């Protein structure tokens, strides 16, 4: 049984409530791994569902005869999971992590079952949006709970595993999706979540217990509504703008969405500055560690999601492999992420410093993107693998370390909010990157096709471009009848994707500059700090770049998160 004390009222002292620390009786490695197992299962579910649907989309569209709404199956999930992430962080800071994490699991599982039972495209899109609402909490709260039970000085070696989970899910998604669609039914890409989620719910029910002190709170409903509306408008702008199922970039629909998004975000910022319990505390942005980490995370998201998403198409169009095999050929990318994430986490736990890893990681990513810009039709599979391994290594050195830097640099009362914002900015970067680099790909592909196609096929350039991006298998079948068209399509796509990766080079270089600006703050040896009295000041450290000052401790608090 943990010992607790009643802290002074925050309203009377201006300070955050004192919370228990793991310094006196830290959790054992075995206890942390038990907690970690449930968290990783929940995070794996959310990460897997970002990629597992892709291989099933053609089959789903065929069943429901709704090609014009294909992108909404993905967009609905992206929209709700990204927009809800900051809300989960703030609400968990107020009400405790365990019950909110379990709510997210239950919501995700219920939506998965409903998605599998969908009878038309409208139902599937609605239930995918509901899935995203659950997924937004799974990733954010898993990272926040680790922040509750492991001090920053030791957190790196555990958070490194999170990067490995993302890498595994990114590759396992297409493989699992392809297998289930071919062997059973596309509905099982949703049903497969149920046993995994049930296990995660069981484990977290047993091993997790909310240990933080409660404080008086007031939910910022106006801020939440403005944030959801603003982010939704901006994400809809990026996902619908320039897409075949959306509107041209210069259309009144896209301009209206963009203007509405900007105005709503501006209204949100103005409101948060005077809200008593803001969803996103504006004073966090005055911390250089928070701003630099999230700027780097946003840019990494642009490069990672916006460029890497086109590698499977390259493998299917240029190499001529199936979707399932293309997933296997991405294993070097996953291996790089996995090895770098785990290794960097272990090293950080030993040396107590973290800045070198995002600096080196963004530099390696920049080199990797440049290497990928030299892909050609004749590039061997071995060279492909080495290039992807370089990019994966860079990603593995960056992703989770940025979250660690943010968690270490903010006051404990803002842990959930700061963690959720780290994921939020990376996801937003991915959404913008996918749209911007996708627009570049669409624009350049048409021109490259016109230059490469035989004269007789040039009038059909639009249809061939759609086959390249939307149905590589049909393109390959066409190649058996029209080999000249297939050869031209392969050449045009590889030249186009080279341009996409080349554009990503200065983007990742900008992330390198942000990483250089990241201050090195000594990692705390305790979970909690008691320095959260003043907004606008670093609660965990007297000055950024200096060791943490005050650490609040209470005896026997090691069981705060364990039953």
C-alpha positions in Angstrom: 0.0 0.0 0.0 1.5 3.3 -1.0 1.6 6.2 1.4 0.0 9.4 0.3 -0.3 12.9 1.6 -2.8 15.7 1.0 -1.0 18.5 -0.8 -1.8 22.2 -0.5 -4.5 23.4 -2.8 -3.2 24.5 -6.2 -5.5 27.4 -6.2 -4.2 28.7 -2.9 -0.5 28.1 -3.5 -0.2 28.5 -7.3 1.7 25.2 -7.3 0.9 21.9 -8.8 -0.1 19.1 -6.3 2.7 17.1 -4.8 2.8 13.7 -6.3 4.6 10.5 -5.3 8.0 9.6 -6.7 9.7 6.4 -7.6 13.0 7.5 -6.1 12.8 5.8 -2.7 11.4 2.5 -3.9 11.6 2.3 -7.7 9.7 -0.3 -9.7 11.8 -3.4 -10.6 12.7 -4.1 -14.2 10.2 -7.1 -14.1 7.4 -4.9 -12.7 8.0 -2.3 -15.4 8.0 -5.0 -18.2 4.6 -6.3 -16.9 3.2 -2.8 -17.2 5.0 -2.3 -20.5 3.5 -5.4 -22.0 -0.1 -4.1 -21.7 0.9 -0.7 -23.0 2.8 -2.1 -26.0 -0.3 -4.2 -27.0 -2.5 -1.1 -27.0 0.0 0.9 -29.0 0.6 -1.9 -31.4 -3.2 -2.0 -32.1 -3.3 1.7 -33.0 -0.1 1.6 -35.1 -1.1 -1.5 -36.9 -4.4 0.0 -38.0 -2.6 2.8 -39.7 -1.3 0.4 -42.3 -3.3 -2.8 -42.2 -6.2 -1.4 -44.1 -4.2 -0.4 -47.2 -3.9 -3.9 -48.7 -7.6 -4.5 -48.2 -9.0 -1.3 -49.8 -9.3 -2.7 -53.3 -11.3 -5.7 -52.0 -13.5 -3.4 -49.8 -14.2 -1.1 -52.7 -15.1 -4.0 -54.9 -17.6 -5.3 -52.3 -19.2 -2.0 -51.7 -18.8 -0.5 -55.2 -17.7 2.8 -53.8 -14.4 3.8 -55.5 -15.2 7.5 -55.1 -15.1 7.2 -51.3 -12.1 5.0 -51.0 -9.8 7.6 -49.4 -12.3 8.3 -46.6 -11.7 4.9 -45.1 -8.1 6.1 -44.3 -9.0 9.8 -43.9 -11.6 9.2 -41.2 -9.2 7.3 -39.1 -6.4 9.8 -39.5 -8.7 12.8 -38.8 -10.1 11.6 -35.5 -6.9 10.0 -34.2 -4.8 13.1 -34.8 -7.4 15.6 -33.6 -8.2 13.7 -30.4 -4.6 13.1 -29.2 -4.2 16.5 -27.3 -7.6 16.0 -25.6 -6.5 12.6 -24.3 -3.3 14.1 -22.9 -5.1 16.8 -21.0 -8.0 14.7 -19.8 -5.5 12.1 -18.5 -3.6 14.8 -16.6 -6.9 15.7 -14.8 -8.5 12.3 -14.3 -5.7 9.8 -14.3 -4.2 7.6 -17.0 -5.6 4.1 -16.3 -9.3 4.7 -16.7 -8.8 6.9 -19.8 -6.4 4.4 -21.4 -8.9 1.6 -20.8 -11.7 3.7 -22.2 -9.6 4.2 -25.3 -9.1 0.4 -25.6 -12.8 -0.4 -25.2 -13.8 2.3 -27.7 -11.2 1.0 -30.2 -12.4 -2.6 -29.8 -16.1 -1.7 -30.1 -15.4 0.3 -33.3 -13.3 -2.5 -34.7 -16.2 -5.0 -34.2 -18.6 -2.5 -35.8 -16.2 -1.9 -38.7 -16.0 -5.6 -39.4 -19.8 -5.8 -39.4 -20.2 -2.9 -41.8 -22.8 -3.4 -44.6 -21.9 -0.4 -46.7 -19.2 2.2 -47.2 -20.9 4.9 -45.1 -21.0 2.6 -42.1 -17.4 1.6 -42.6 -16.2 5.2 -42.8 -18.2 6.1 -39.7 -16.8 3.2 -37.7 -13.3 4.0 -38.9 -13.7 7.5 -37.5 -14.8 5.9 -34.2 -11.7 3.7 -34.3 -9.5 6.7 -34.7 -11.1 8.3 -31.6 -9.9 5.3 -29.6 -6.5 5.0 -31.3 -5.7 8.7 -30.5 -5.6 7.7 -26.8 -3.8 4.4 -27.2 -0.5 5.8 -28.4 -0.5 9.0 -26.3 -1.4 7.4 -23.0 0.9 4.5 -23.4 3.8 6.9 -23.6 2.4 9.0 -20.8 2.0 6.0 -18.5 5.6 5.0 -19.0 6.4 8.6 -18.0 4.4 7.9 -14.7 6.4 4.8 -13.7 9.9 5.3 -15.1 12.1 8.3 -14.4 13.6 10.1 -17.4 17.1 8.8 -16.6 15.9 5.2 -17.2 13.1 6.0 -19.6 15.1 5.9 -22.8 15.7 2.1 -22.8 11.9 1.5 -22.4 10.8 4.1 -24.9 13.2 2.7 -27.4 10.9 -0.3 -27.6 8.0 2.0 -28.6 9.9 2.9 -31.7 10.4 -0.8 -32.4 6.6 -1.3 -32.1 6.0 1.4 -34.7 8.5 -0.2 -37.0 7.1 -3.7 -36.6 3.5 -2.4 -37.1 4.4 -0.5 -40.2 5.6 -3.7 -41.9 3.3 -6.2 -40.2 0.3 -4.2 -41.3 0.5 -4.9 -45.1 1.6 -8.5 -44.4 -1.3 -9.2 -42.0 -3.8 -7.4 -44.2 -2.7 -9.1 -47.3 -2.8 -12.6 -45.7 -6.3 -12.0 -44.1 -7.8 -10.7 -47.3 -6.4 -13.5 -49.4 -7.1 -16.4 -46.9 -10.2 -15.4 -45.0 -12.0 -12.0 -45.5 -11.2 -8.3 -45.3 -13.5 -8.1 -42.3 -10.9 -9.9 -40.3 -8.5 -7.0 -40.5 -10.8 -5.5 -37.9 -11.8 -8.6 -36.0 -8.1 -9.5 -35.4 -8.0 -6.5 -33.1 -10.4 -8.0 -30.6 -8.2 -10.7 -29.0 -5.2 -8.5 -28.9 -7.2 -5.6 -27.4 -8.9 -7.9 -24.9 -5.4 -9.1 -23.7 -4.3 -5.5 -23.4 -7.4 -4.6 -21.4 -6.9 -7.7 -19.1 -3.2 -6.9 -18.5 -3.7 -3.2 -17.8 -6.7 -4.0 -15.5 -4.4 -6.2 -13.3 -1.2 -4.2 -13.2 -2.1 -0.6 -13.6 -3.4 1.7 -10.8 -3.8 5.4 -10.9 -1.2 6.7 -8.5 -1.3 10.5 -9.1 -3.0 12.8 -6.7 -6.3 14.3 -8.0 -6.8 18.0 -8.2 -9.8 20.3 -8.8 -10.3 20.6 -12.5 -12.5 22.3 -15.1 -12.8 20.9 -18.6 -12.1 23.4 -21.4 -15.0 22.5 -23.6 -14.7 25.6 -25.8 -11.0 25.0 -26.4 -11.6 21.3 -27.2 -14.3 22.2 -29.7 -12.1 24.9 -31.4 -9.1 22.5 -31.5 -11.1 19.7 -33.0 -12.8 21.9 -35.6 -9.5 23.7 -36.6 -7.4 20.5 -36.9 -10.2 18.8 -38.8 -10.5 21.6 -41.3 -6.7 21.7 -41.8 -6.5 17.9 -42.2 -9.4 17.9 -44.6 -7.6 20.5 -46.6 -4.5 18.4 -46.9 -6.3 15.1 -47.6 -8.9 16.4 -50.1 -6.8 19.0 -51.9 -5.5 17.8 -55.2 -6.7 14.2 -54.7 -8.6 12.4 -57.4 -11.6 12.0 -55.0 -11.3 15.5 -53.7 -11.0 19.0 -55.2 -8.3 21.0 -57.0 -6.0 23.0 -54.7 -7.3 26.3 -56.0 -10.9 25.4 -55.7 -13.3 27.4 -53.5 -13.9 24.3 -51.4 -10.2 23.9 -50.5 -9.6 27.6 -50.0 -12.7 27.8 -47.7 -11.5 24.8 -45.6 -8.0 26.3 -45.3 -9.3 29.7 -44.3 -11.7 28.2 -41.8 -8.9 26.0 -40.3 -6.5 29.0 -39.9 -9.2 31.1 -38.3 -10.3 28.4 -35.9 -6.7 27.6 -34.8 -6.1 31.4 -34.3 -9.3 31.5 -32.2 -8.1 28.4 -30.3 -4.8 30.0 -29.4 -6.5 33.2 -28.3 -8.9 31.3 -26.1 -6.3 29.0 -24.5 -4.3 32.1 -23.3 -7.2 33.0 -21.0 -8.6 29.5 -20.2 -8.3 28.4 -16.6 -7.6 24.8 -17.5 -6.4 25.0 -21.1 -6.3 21.9 -23.3 -2.9 23.1 -24.7 -1.1 25.3 -22.2 0.5 28.1 -24.3 3.4 28.5 -21.7 4.8 25.1 -22.9 5.8 26.8 -26.2 8.1 29.1 -24.2 10.2 26.1 -23.3 12.9 25.7 -25.9 13.1 21.9 -25.4 9.4 21.6 -26.1 9.4 23.9 -29.2 12.6 22.5 -30.7 11.5 18.8 -30.2 8.1 19.3 -31.7 9.4 21.3 -34.6 11.8 18.5 -35.3 9.0 15.9 -34.8 6.7 17.8 -37.2 9.4 17.9 -39.9 10.3 14.2 -39.4 6.6 13.4 -39.8 6.6 15.2 -43.1 9.6 13.2 -44.4 8.6 9.9 -42.8 4.9 9.6 -43.7 5.1 11.8 -46.8 8.0 10.0 -48.5 8.2 6.5 -47.1 4.5 5.9 -48.0 5.5 5.7 -51.7 8.1 3.0 -51.2 5.6 0.1 -51.5 4.3 1.5 -54.7 7.9 1.7 -56.0 8.4 -2.0 -55.1 5.1 -3.1 -56.7 5.4 -1.0 -59.9 9.1 -1.0 -60.6 10.1 -4.3 -59.0 6.8 -6.0 -60.0 6.1 -7.7 -56.6 2.8 -8.3 -54.9 1.6 -6.1 -52.0 2.5 -8.9 -49.5 6.0 -9.3 -50.9 6.4 -5.5 -50.9 5.7 -5.6 -47.2 8.5 -8.2 -46.7 10.9 -6.1 -48.7 10.3 -3.2 -46.2 11.9 -5.4 -43.5 15.3 -3.5 -43.7 13.5 -0.3 -42.9 11.9 -1.9 -39.9 15.2 -3.5 -38.9 16.8 -0.1 -38.9 14.1 1.5 -36.8 14.1 -1.4 -34.3 17.8 -1.7 -33.9 18.4 2.1 -33.6 15.4 2.6 -31.2 16.4 -0.1 -28.8 20.1 0.7 -28.9 19.7 4.4 -28.5 17.4 3.9 -25.5 19.9 1.6 -23.8 22.7 4.0 -24.4 20.7 7.0 -23.1 19.9 5.1 -19.9 23.6 4.6 -19.4 25.1 8.0 -20.3 22.1 10.2 -19.2 22.3 12.3 -22.3 20.0 12.4 -25.3 20.7 15.3 -27.7 23.3 13.5 -29.8 20.8 10.9 -31.0 18.3 13.2 -32.8 21.2 15.2 -34.2 22.8 12.1 -35.6 19.4 10.6 -36.5 18.2 13.5 -38.6 21.6 13.7 -40.3 21.4 10.0 -41.2 17.8 10.5 -42.4 18.9 13.3 -44.7 21.6 11.0 -46.2 19.1 8.2 -46.5 16.6 10.4 -48.4 19.3 11.5 -50.8 20.3 7.9 -51.4 16.6 7.0 -52.1 16.5 9.9 -54.7 19.0 7.9 -56.8 16.7 4.8 -57.2 16.5 3.5 -60.8 14.7 0.7 -62.6 18.0 -1.3 -62.5 18.7 -0.7 -58.8 19.3 -4.1 -57.1 17.3 -5.4 -54.2 20.4 -5.4 -52.1 21.0 -1.7 -52.7 17.3 -1.0 -52.1 17.6 -2.7 -48.7 20.7 -0.8 -47.7 19.0 2.5 -48.6 15.9 1.7 -46.6 18.0 0.5 -43.6 19.8 3.9 -43.5 16.5 5.7 -43.4 15.1 3.4 -40.8 18.2 3.8 -38.6 17.8 7.6 -38.8 14.1 7.3 -37.8 14.9 5.0 -34.9 17.4 7.4 -33.5 14.9 10.3 -33.5 11.3 9.4 -32.9 11.2 8.3 -29.3 14.1 10.4 -28.1 12.2 13.5 -29.0 9.3 12.4 -26.8 11.8 11.6 -24.0 13.3 15.1 -24.3 9.8 16.7 -24.0 8.8 14.6 -21.0 12.0 15.4 -19.2 11.7 19.1 -19.9 8.2 19.8 -18.6 6.6 19.7 -15.2 4.9 16.4 -14.3 1.4 18.0 -14.2 1.8 18.6 -18.0 3.2 15.2 -18.8 0.2 13.8 -20.6 -0.5 17.1 -22.4 3.2 17.4 -23.5 3.4 13.8 -24.6 0.1 14.0 -26.6 1.3 17.2 -28.3 4.6 15.4 -29.4 2.5 12.8 -31.2 0.1 15.4 -32.5 2.8 17.4 -34.2 4.4 14.4 -35.7 1.0 13.2 -37.0 0.2 16.6 -38.4 3.6 16.6 -40.1 2.7 13.3 -41.7 -0.7 14.6 -42.9 0.9 17.7 -44.5 3.8 15.7 -45.9 1.5 13.2 -47.5 -0.5 15.9 -49.1 2.4 18.1 -50.3 4.7 15.3 -51.5 1.7 13.5 -52.9 0.8 16.6 -55.0 4.4 16.7 -56.2 4.2 13.1 -57.2 0.9 13.5 -59.0 2.1 16.6 -60.9 5.5 15.1 -62.0 4.1 11.7 -62.8 1.9 13.0 -65.6 4.8 14.9 -67.2 7.2 12.0 -66.9 4.7 9.6 -68.4 4.1 11.9 -71.4 7.8 11.9 -72.0 8.2 8.1 -71.7 5.0 6.7 -73.3 4.8 5.6 -76.9 3.0 8.2 -79.1 -0.1 5.9 -79.4 -0.5 5.7 -75.6 -0.1 9.4 -74.8 -3.8 10.1 -74.9 -4.3 7.6 -72.1 -1.7 9.1 -69.8 -4.3 9.9 -67.0 -5.7 6.4 -66.9 -2.1 4.9 -66.8 -1.1 7.3 -64.0 -4.2 6.1 -62.0 -3.1 2.5 -62.5 0.4 3.2 -61.3 -0.8 4.7 -58.0 -4.0 2.8 -57.5 -3.6 -0.6 -59.0 0.0 -1.8 -59.7 -1.3 -5.4 -60.2 -3.6 -4.3 -63.1 -0.7 -2.3 -64.5 1.5 -5.4 -64.4 -1.2 -7.4 -66.2 -1.4 -4.7 -68.9 2.3 -5.0 -69.3 1.9 -8.6 -70.5 -0.1 -7.3 -73.4 1.6 -3.9 -73.8 5.2 -4.2 -72.6 6.2 -0.8 -74.0 3.6 0.9 -71.9 4.7 -1.1 -68.8 8.3 -0.2 -69.3 7.4 3.5 -69.8 5.3 3.4 -66.6 8.1 1.9 -64.6 10.6 4.5 -65.8 8.2 7.4 -65.3 7.4 6.3 -61.7 11.0 5.8 -60.6 11.9 9.3 -62.0 8.9 10.8 -60.1 9.7 9.1 -56.8 13.3 10.3 -57.1 12.0 13.8 -57.2 9.8 13.2 -54.1 12.8 11.9 -52.1 15.0 14.7 -53.4 12.4 17.3 -52.1 12.5 15.4 -48.8 16.2 16.0 -48.4 16.1 19.7 -47.4 13.0 18.9 -45.3 15.0 16.4 -43.2 17.9 18.9 -43.2 15.6 21.4 -41.5 14.9 18.8 -38.8 18.6 18.5 -38.3 18.8 22.2 -37.6 15.9 21.9 -35.1 17.8 19.0 -33.4 20.9 21.2 -33.1 18.7 23.8 -31.3 17.5 21.2 -28.8 18.8 22.0 -25.3 20.4 19.2 -23.3 18.7 19.0 -20.0 20.0 16.5 -17.4 17.6 13.5 -17.2 15.8 13.4 -13.9 16.4 10.4 -11.6 12.8 10.5 -10.3 9.4 10.3 -12.1 7.9 13.5 -10.6 9.0 17.1 -10.0 7.5 19.7 -7.8 8.5 22.7 -9.7 5.3 23.4 -11.6 4.4 26.5 -9.7 4.8 29.1 -12.4 3.6 29.0 -15.9 6.1 30.1 -18.5 9.0 28.7 -16.4 10.7 25.3 -16.7 9.3 23.4 -13.8 11.6 20.5 -14.1 14.8 22.6 -14.3 15.6 26.1 -13.1 16.9 27.0 -16.5 16.8 25.0 -19.7 20.0 23.2 -20.1 20.5 22.8 -16.4 19.7 19.8 -14.1 16.3 19.5 -12.6 16.0 21.4 -9.3 13.3 20.2 -7.0 12.2 16.6 -6.8 9.1 15.8 -4.6 9.3 12.4 -3.0 7.1 10.3 -0.7 8.0 7.0 0.8 6.8 3.6 -0.6 5.5 5.1 -3.8 6.9 2.4 -6.1 3.6 0.7 -6.1 1.7 3.8 -7.3 1.0 2.2 -10.6 0.8 -1.4 -9.6 -1.8 -3.3 -7.6 
